Amino acid sequence: MLRYRKYGSSLGEATITNAAYVLGHSYLQKQNYKAAQNSFSEIASTNYSTQANGVQQDAFVRLADCYFM
């Protein structure tokens, strides 16, 4: 997953954003909140608009969870 994020490209649903989200969610489940925070911050730092996709919107919520924990 980390290698894909570094060298990957978009191919359908397999995007860098989705890879960062899945990795962040995995870290969150393992209670590695700092690593999860880094993954979700990567998504949250992209251009946000009111038309943000569901992954980006959920990344904001998960990032808040990381700060809370």
Chimera marker file (.cmm) of the C-alpha trace (Angstrom):
<marker_set name="trace">
<marker id="1" x="0.000" y="0.000" z="0.000" r="1" g="1" b="0" radius="0.5"/>
<marker id="2" x="2.769" y="2.429" z="0.884" r="1" g="1" b="0" radius="0.5"/>
<marker id="3" x="4.586" y="1.641" z="-2.365" r="1" g="1" b="0" radius="0.5"/>
<marker id="4" x="1.385" y="2.241" z="-4.347" r="1" g="1" b="0" radius="0.5"/>
<marker id="5" x="0.924" y="5.621" z="-2.677" r="1" g="1" b="0" radius="0.5"/>
<marker id="6" x="4.471" y="6.569" z="-3.637" r="1" g="1" b="0" radius="0.5"/>
<marker id="7" x="4.487" y="5.322" z="-7.240" r="1" g="1" b="0" radius="0.5"/>
<marker id="8" x="0.840" y="4.602" z="-8.044" r="1" g="1" b="0" radius="0.5"/>
<marker id="9" x="-1.485" y="6.182" z="-10.526" r="1" g="1" b="0" radius="0.5"/>
<marker id="10" x="-5.240" y="6.434" z="-10.891" r="1" g="1" b="0" radius="0.5"/>
<marker id="11" x="-6.989" y="3.403" z="-12.281" r="1" g="1" b="0" radius="0.5"/>
<marker id="12" x="-10.728" y="3.444" z="-11.714" r="1" g="1" b="0" radius="0.5"/>
<marker id="13" x="-11.391" y="3.385" z="-7.987" r="1" g="1" b="0" radius="0.5"/>
<marker id="14" x="-7.738" y="2.636" z="-7.236" r="1" g="1" b="0" radius="0.5"/>
<marker id="15" x="-6.483" y="6.160" z="-6.592" r="1" g="1" b="0" radius="0.5"/>
<marker id="16" x="-3.886" y="7.683" z="-4.318" r="1" g="1" b="0" radius="0.5"/>
<marker id="17" x="-6.685" y="9.233" z="-2.240" r="1" g="1" b="0" radius="0.5"/>
<marker id="18" x="-8.463" y="5.912" z="-1.766" r="1" g="1" b="0" radius="0.5"/>
<marker id="19" x="-5.172" y="4.203" z="-0.899" r="1" g="1" b="0" radius="0.5"/>
<marker id="20" x="-4.436" y="6.858" z="1.740" r="1" g="1" b="0" radius="0.5"/>
<marker id="21" x="-7.945" y="6.441" z="3.147" r="1" g="1" b="0" radius="0.5"/>
<marker id="22" x="-7.707" y="2.653" z="3.375" r="1" g="1" b="0" radius="0.5"/>
<marker id="23" x="-4.279" y="2.882" z="4.982" r="1" g="1" b="0" radius="0.5"/>
<marker id="24" x="-5.492" y="5.509" z="7.444" r="1" g="1" b="0" radius="0.5"/>
<marker id="25" x="-8.531" y="3.444" z="8.319" r="1" g="1" b="0" radius="0.5"/>
<marker id="26" x="-6.315" y="0.405" z="8.907" r="1" g="1" b="0" radius="0.5"/>
<marker id="27" x="-4.077" y="2.410" z="11.223" r="1" g="1" b="0" radius="0.5"/>
<marker id="28" x="-7.157" y="3.698" z="13.041" r="1" g="1" b="0" radius="0.5"/>
<marker id="29" x="-8.415" y="0.155" z="13.586" r="1" g="1" b="0" radius="0.5"/>
<marker id="30" x="-4.991" y="-0.815" z="14.968" r="1" g="1" b="0" radius="0.5"/>
<marker id="31" x="-5.169" y="2.212" z="17.303" r="1" g="1" b="0" radius="0.5"/>
<marker id="32" x="-2.089" y="3.769" z="15.682" r="1" g="1" b="0" radius="0.5"/>
<marker id="33" x="-3.633" y="7.234" z="15.790" r="1" g="1" b="0" radius="0.5"/>
<marker id="34" x="-0.559" y="9.234" z="14.772" r="1" g="1" b="0" radius="0.5"/>
<marker id="35" x="-0.050" y="7.205" z="11.566" r="1" g="1" b="0" radius="0.5"/>
<marker id="36" x="-3.785" y="7.373" z="10.835" r="1" g="1" b="0" radius="0.5"/>
<marker id="37" x="-3.701" y="11.121" z="11.378" r="1" g="1" b="0" radius="0.5"/>
<marker id="38" x="-0.915" y="11.450" z="8.797" r="1" g="1" b="0" radius="0.5"/>
<marker id="39" x="-2.893" y="9.474" z="6.198" r="1" g="1" b="0" radius="0.5"/>
<marker id="40" x="-6.130" y="11.371" z="6.755" r="1" g="1" b="0" radius="0.5"/>
<marker id="41" x="-4.289" y="14.707" z="6.797" r="1" g="1" b="0" radius="0.5"/>
<marker id="42" x="-2.943" y="13.932" z="3.340" r="1" g="1" b="0" radius="0.5"/>
<marker id="43" x="-6.502" y="13.621" z="2.052" r="1" g="1" b="0" radius="0.5"/>
<marker id="44" x="-7.823" y="16.592" z="4.016" r="1" g="1" b="0" radius="0.5"/>
<marker id="45" x="-5.050" y="18.856" z="2.750" r="1" g="1" b="0" radius="0.5"/>
<marker id="46" x="-6.191" y="18.534" z="-0.869" r="1" g="1" b="0" radius="0.5"/>
<marker id="47" x="-8.460" y="21.229" z="-2.268" r="1" g="1" b="0" radius="0.5"/>
<marker id="48" x="-11.739" y="21.065" z="-0.402" r="1" g="1" b="0" radius="0.5"/>
<marker id="49" x="-14.973" y="22.280" z="-1.860" r="1" g="1" b="0" radius="0.5"/>
<marker id="50" x="-18.642" y="21.808" z="-1.146" r="1" g="1" b="0" radius="0.5"/>
<marker id="51" x="-18.538" y="19.221" z="-3.924" r="1" g="1" b="0" radius="0.5"/>
<marker id="52" x="-15.938" y="17.069" z="-2.114" r="1" g="1" b="0" radius="0.5"/>
<marker id="53" x="-16.337" y="13.351" z="-2.668" r="1" g="1" b="0" radius="0.5"/>
<marker id="54" x="-17.421" y="10.979" z="0.083" r="1" g="1" b="0" radius="0.5"/>
<marker id="55" x="-13.902" y="9.742" z="0.766" r="1" g="1" b="0" radius="0.5"/>
<marker id="56" x="-12.640" y="13.245" z="1.460" r="1" g="1" b="0" radius="0.5"/>
<marker id="57" x="-15.635" y="14.100" z="3.622" r="1" g="1" b="0" radius="0.5"/>
<marker id="58" x="-15.202" y="10.933" z="5.663" r="1" g="1" b="0" radius="0.5"/>
<marker id="59" x="-11.457" y="11.611" z="5.973" r="1" g="1" b="0" radius="0.5"/>
<marker id="60" x="-12.301" y="14.839" z="7.821" r="1" g="1" b="0" radius="0.5"/>
<marker id="61" x="-14.407" y="12.882" z="10.316" r="1" g="1" b="0" radius="0.5"/>
<marker id="62" x="-11.726" y="10.214" z="10.766" r="1" g="1" b="0" radius="0.5"/>
<marker id="63" x="-9.081" y="12.900" z="11.213" r="1" g="1" b="0" radius="0.5"/>
<marker id="64" x="-11.177" y="14.402" z="13.999" r="1" g="1" b="0" radius="0.5"/>
<marker id="65" x="-11.381" y="10.923" z="15.558" r="1" g="1" b="0" radius="0.5"/>
<marker id="66" x="-7.574" y="10.752" z="15.545" r="1" g="1" b="0" radius="0.5"/>
<marker id="67" x="-7.292" y="14.116" z="17.287" r="1" g="1" b="0" radius="0.5"/>
<marker id="68" x="-9.914" y="13.037" z="19.825" r="1" g="1" b="0" radius="0.5"/>
<marker id="69" x="-8.155" y="9.796" z="20.688" r="1" g="1" b="0" radius="0.5"/>
<link id1="1" id2="2" r="1" g="1" b="0" radius="0.2"/>
<link id1="2" id2="3" r="1" g="1" b="0" radius="0.2"/>
<link id1="3" id2="4" r="1" g="1" b="0" radius="0.2"/>
<link id1="4" id2="5" r="1" g="1" b="0" radius="0.2"/>
<link id1="5" id2="6" r="1" g="1" b="0" radius="0.2"/>
<link id1="6" id2="7" r="1" g="1" b="0" radius="0.2"/>
<link id1="7" id2="8" r="1" g="1" b="0" radius="0.2"/>
<link id1="8" id2="9" r="1" g="1" b="0" radius="0.2"/>
<link id1="9" id2="10" r="1" g="1" b="0" radius="0.2"/>
<link id1="10" id2="11" r="1" g="1" b="0" radius="0.2"/>
<link id1="11" id2="12" r="1" g="1" b="0" radius="0.2"/>
<link id1="12" id2="13" r="1" g="1" b="0" radius="0.2"/>
<link id1="13" id2="14" r="1" g="1" b="0" radius="0.2"/>
<link id1="14" id2="15" r="1" g="1" b="0" radius="0.2"/>
<link id1="15" id2="16" r="1" g="1" b="0" radius="0.2"/>
<link id1="16" id2="17" r="1" g="1" b="0" radius="0.2"/>
<link id1="17" id2="18" r="1" g="1" b="0" radius="0.2"/>
<link id1="18" id2="19" r="1" g="1" b="0" radius="0.2"/>
<link id1="19" id2="20" r="1" g="1" b="0" radius="0.2"/>
<link id1="20" id2="21" r="1" g="1" b="0" radius="0.2"/>
<link id1="21" id2="22" r="1" g="1" b="0" radius="0.2"/>
<link id1="22" id2="23" r="1" g="1" b="0" radius="0.2"/>
<link id1="23" id2="24" r="1" g="1" b="0" radius="0.2"/>
<link id1="24" id2="25" r="1" g="1" b="0" radius="0.2"/>
<link id1="25" id2="26" r="1" g="1" b="0" radius="0.2"/>
<link id1="26" id2="27" r="1" g="1" b="0" radius="0.2"/>
<link id1="27" id2="28" r="1" g="1" b="0" radius="0.2"/>
<link id1="28" id2="29" r="1" g="1" b="0" radius="0.2"/>
<link id1="29" id2="30" r="1" g="1" b="0" radius="0.2"/>
<link id1="30" id2="31" r="1" g="1" b="0" radius="0.2"/>
<link id1="31" id2="32" r="1" g="1" b="0" radius="0.2"/>
<link id1="32" id2="33" r="1" g="1" b="0" radius="0.2"/>
<link id1="33" id2="34" r="1" g="1" b="0" radius="0.2"/>
<link id1="34" id2="35" r="1" g="1" b="0" radius="0.2"/>
<link id1="35" id2="36" r="1" g="1" b="0" radius="0.2"/>
<link id1="36" id2="37" r="1" g="1" b="0" radius="0.2"/>
<link id1="37" id2="38" r="1" g="1" b="0" radius="0.2"/>
<link id1="38" id2="39" r="1" g="1" b="0" radius="0.2"/>
<link id1="39" id2="40" r="1" g="1" b="0" radius="0.2"/>
<link id1="40" id2="41" r="1" g="1" b="0" radius="0.2"/>
<link id1="41" id2="42" r="1" g="1" b="0" radius="0.2"/>
<link id1="42" id2="43" r="1" g="1" b="0" radius="0.2"/>
<link id1="43" id2="44" r="1" g="1" b="0" radius="0.2"/>
<link id1="44" id2="45" r="1" g="1" b="0" radius="0.2"/>
<link id1="45" id2="46" r="1" g="1" b="0" radius="0.2"/>
<link id1="46" id2="47" r="1" g="1" b="0" radius="0.2"/>
<link id1="47" id2="48" r="1" g="1" b="0" radius="0.2"/>
<link id1="48" id2="49" r="1" g="1" b="0" radius="0.2"/>
<link id1="49" id2="50" r="1" g="1" b="0" radius="0.2"/>
<link id1="50" id2="51" r="1" g="1" b="0" radius="0.2"/>
<link id1="51" id2="52" r="1" g="1" b="0" radius="0.2"/>
<link id1="52" id2="53" r="1" g="1" b="0" radius="0.2"/>
<link id1="53" id2="54" r="1" g="1" b="0" radius="0.2"/>
<link id1="54" id2="55" r="1" g="1" b="0" radius="0.2"/>
<link id1="55" id2="56" r="1" g="1" b="0" radius="0.2"/>
<link id1="56" id2="57" r="1" g="1" b="0" radius="0.2"/>
<link id1="57" id2="58" r="1" g="1" b="0" radius="0.2"/>
<link id1="58" id2="59" r="1" g="1" b="0" radius="0.2"/>
<link id1="59" id2="60" r="1" g="1" b="0" radius="0.2"/>
<link id1="60" id2="61" r="1" g="1" b="0" radius="0.2"/>
<link id1="61" id2="62" r="1" g="1" b="0" radius="0.2"/>
<link id1="62" id2="63" r="1" g="1" b="0" radius="0.2"/>
<link id1="63" id2="64" r="1" g="1" b="0" radius="0.2"/>
<link id1="64" id2="65" r="1" g="1" b="0" radius="0.2"/>
<link id1="65" id2="66" r="1" g="1" b="0" radius="0.2"/>
<link id1="66" id2="67" r="1" g="1" b="0" radius="0.2"/>
<link id1="67" id2="68" r="1" g="1" b="0" radius="0.2"/>
<link id1="68" id2="69" r="1" g="1" b="0" radius="0.2"/>
</marker_set>
